[in-house]
Amino acid sequence: MMRRILVVGPVPPPFGGIASLMDDIIKSDLANEYVFDIFPRSAGFPSEAHGAIGRNLYRIRRFLTFFRQVRTKAYDLVHLHSADPVFLGTALFMALARLAGVRVLLHMHGTDWGGFYAEASAFRKLYTRLGLMLPAHIVVLYGLWEQKIRELLPRTDVRIVSNFIRGSSPPNRAEVQKTRRDLGLEDDDFLVLTTGAVGWRKGSFEIVRAASRVAAEDDTIRFVLVGGEEEDGEMGMVLDRIEKEHVRGRVTLTGEVERDRIPCFLAAADVFLLPSFIEGMPISILEAMEAGLPVISTKVNAIPYMIEDGVSGLLIDPGSPDQIARAVLRLKQDAGLYEKLANGSRQAFNEKFEYSIGIGHMRTLFENILGKDDQ
């Protein structure tokens, strides 16, 4: 009999990094070895959940629904994906799974250890430490989180599995040309692309300020931000900043787009830019590397592990529009450097983040936890 795994995590829309990874796992050939069910989890609330009472009632109903499903469907494992801000809810899900007698694999998509634990309140540190004792196994994305969790709980089974993505077929030339036309680009325009959420954390305001500096030196460089707002009102604030910096037409916001359209934007671009203040291991960077784009990003968390400065991209400090502008202009003006970083980006992806490598790690992990299927 095939083992049953309940995957708990966000379900689109929007189609963020965690949802993308979940989708890639359950649609892989692992589905021939395990039965995957999904329990949708989102940080947001439905429109009918009004005020504190309505939201708390929604939370209670969701936890009860989860418990009934775990208790009645004989799951062998709960594979729970968790982002930093929702760990109290994560701990409650894990406690309910344990109460139902089901093992838990906690998949932590950590971004900032300081905010998650080191700089947290005493109450948060308490429930975080207790919560980390609940899963039988923990997966993290890179070494810092493994080190920190082992310092807290030396006997914890914690392992590193880097993010990965399913490869996509390159779009045809006509699709790419249409994408550029739809963006209002001329043939000789140099496109700097950002995908993912729009807002403070992703450095969107710094991109707009950098665009103003770039425009003074090169009139052919355009910036496109693909994605919806991360926090309510941030899209409008970025649009206001575009007006204040006088870069309308140089910076374009597309809003949320379907995941299957992202390859067209990447193929239409010349450079990928993600000047985030806080990140874990961004799926958007992996997509850009797979597309062979030079990457400009910040020296935060796992990004220096993904991008080697001067080899597969350029690393800058967060909060620095001047450094963004210099990096963009450097890649536009230095063809040799551009080609070197484009080749290095694609090579690094193939060596560390290619789909079959990641699925192989997940297969080994599931086999170690559950044993091989007897069929």
QUIDA-V840331 format. One record per backbone hydrogen bond with DSSP energy under -0.5 kcal/mol. CO is the residue of the C=O (numbers start at 1). NH is the residue of the N-H. If there is no record, write none. Layout:
BEGIN
CO_NH / CO_NH
END
This chain:
BEGIN
3_35 / 4_76 / 4_77 / 5_7 / 5_37 / 6_8 / 6_79 / 7_9 / 7_39 / 8_81 / 9_41 / 14_16 / 16_20 / 17_21 / 18_22 / 19_23 / 20_24 / 21_25 / 22_26 / 23_27 / 25_28 / 28_31 / 29_32 / 30_33 / 30_34 / 33_3 / 34_36 / 35_5 / 35_37 / 37_7 / 38_40 / 39_9 / 46_49 / 48_50 / 50_54 / 51_55 / 52_56 / 53_57 / 54_58 / 55_59 / 56_60 / 57_61 / 58_62 / 59_63 / 60_64 / 61_65 / 62_66 / 63_67 / 64_68 / 65_69 / 66_70 / 67_71 / 68_72 / 69_73 / 70_75 / 76_103 / 77_6 / 77_79 / 78_80 / 78_105 / 79_8 / 79_81 / 80_107 / 82_109 / 83_86 / 84_87 / 86_90 / 87_91 / 88_92 / 89_93 / 90_94 / 91_95 / 92_96 / 93_97 / 94_98 / 95_99 / 96_100 / 97_102 / 98_101 / 103_78 / 104_106 / 104_136 / 104_137 / 105_80 / 105_107 / 106_108 / 106_139 / 107_82 / 107_109 / 108_110 / 112_116 / 113_117 / 113_118 / 114_119 / 117_120 / 121_125 / 122_126 / 123_127 / 124_128 / 125_129 / 126_130 / 127_131 / 128_132 / 130_133 / 131_134 / 131_135 / 137_106 / 138_159 / 139_108 / 140_161 / 142_145 / 142_146 / 143_147 / 144_148 / 145_149 / 146_150 / 147_151 / 148_152 / 149_153 / 153_156 / 156_158 / 157_138 / 159_140 / 159_161 / 172_176 / 173_177 / 174_178 / 175_179 / 176_180 / 177_181 / 178_182 / 179_183 / 180_185 / 181_184 / 186_189 / 189_191 / 190_192 / 190_222 / 191_193 / 191_270 / 191_271 / 192_224 / 193_273 / 194_226 / 198_230 / 199_204 / 200_203 / 201_277 / 201_278 / 203_207 / 204_208 / 205_209 / 206_210 / 207_211 / 208_212 / 209_213 / 210_214 / 211_215 / 212_216 / 213_216 / 214_217 / 214_218 / 218_221 / 220_190 / 222_192 / 223_252 / 224_194 / 224_226 / 225_227 / 225_254 / 225_255 / 226_196 / 227_255 / 228_198 / 231_234 / 233_237 / 234_238 / 235_239 / 236_240 / 237_241 / 238_242 / 239_243 / 240_244 / 241_245 / 242_247 / 243_246 / 247_250 / 247_251 / 250_223 / 251_249 / 252_225 / 252_254 / 255_227 / 258_261 / 259_262 / 261_264 / 261_265 / 262_266 / 263_267 / 264_268 / 265_269 / 266_269 / 270_294 / 271_193 / 272_296 / 274_276 / 274_298 / 280_302 / 282_286 / 283_287 / 284_288 / 285_289 / 286_290 / 287_291 / 288_293 / 289_292 / 294_272 / 295_297 / 295_314 / 296_274 / 297_316 / 298_300 / 300_303 / 302_305 / 302_306 / 303_307 / 306_308 / 307_309 / 308_311 / 308_312 / 308_313 / 312_295 / 313_310 / 314_297 / 316_299 / 317_320 / 320_324 / 321_325 / 322_326 / 323_327 / 324_328 / 325_329 / 326_330 / 327_331 / 328_332 / 329_333 / 330_334 / 333_335 / 334_338 / 335_339 / 336_340 / 337_341 / 338_342 / 339_343 / 340_344 / 341_345 / 342_346 / 343_347 / 344_348 / 345_349 / 346_350 / 347_351 / 348_352 / 349_353 / 349_354 / 353_165 / 354_357 / 354_358 / 355_359 / 356_360 / 357_361 / 358_362 / 359_363 / 360_364 / 361_365 / 362_366 / 363_367 / 364_368 / 365_369 / 366_370 / 367_371
END
